[in-house]
Amino acid sequence: MNPSTNKPNLLGFSGSLRSGSLSTRVLHTLPSVSADKADITIFNIAGIPLYNQDTEDAGLPDSVQKFKDAISASDGLVIVTPEYNYGISGVLKNALDWASRPGYDSPLKDKPVLMIATSPAITGGVRAIQQLRQTLSATLSKVVAVPEIVIGQVDKKIENGALTDETSLKYIKSGIDALVAEIRLKKIMK
Ligand code: FNR
């Protein structure tokens, strides 16, 4: 929580590595959309290697340590994912696998999370959201129950690199409100 503004510090990351990613464009729209509610830092998971327990046992790669530290330092997460073969991308699952260690006692434990899925298809990544929820349930993070944000036909809702569709923006704002409420509840219950 930023003591001067009383706004939570959120960490956002995208499950797509490609430069033209629609998910990443949605992610980069979040800081301005949420500016009055939260401060959002964006983390790029591109440098995270494939999970290998031998590597973990030998000492965390720098990129993984930075990722875990950034999660620990945040009050909550916003994950924007594309849908690959009815699930989340491999790179996102891999990053979450690294972050999930040690099991049931990782930086993801008790962390409030807002999930957003995007797709050029009308289904908007709804199956990816389901898989993401299942994966996060194993980490004991606190996933915002409602709304589950899916943005279908996302390619038609982005102009000049930013999400401009009013309905999607409203949807995201309600998601940020729910995430901030979860964070504030967590602080009260502590
Ligand atoms: C896809 N795409 C896709 N879309 C979808 O709605 N459901 C799916 O199951 C899949 N499966 C899938 C698998 C693979 C390997 C690729 C590369 C793509 C299409 C996908 O939504 C589209 O390429 C998005 O633009 C990818 O997200 P980013 O990179 O734009 O964020």
Residues whose N, C-alpha, C, O or C-beta is under 5 A from the ligand:
A	BS01	FNR	S16 R18 G20 S21 L22 S23 T24 P82 E83 Y84 N85 Y86 T118 S119 P120 A121 G125
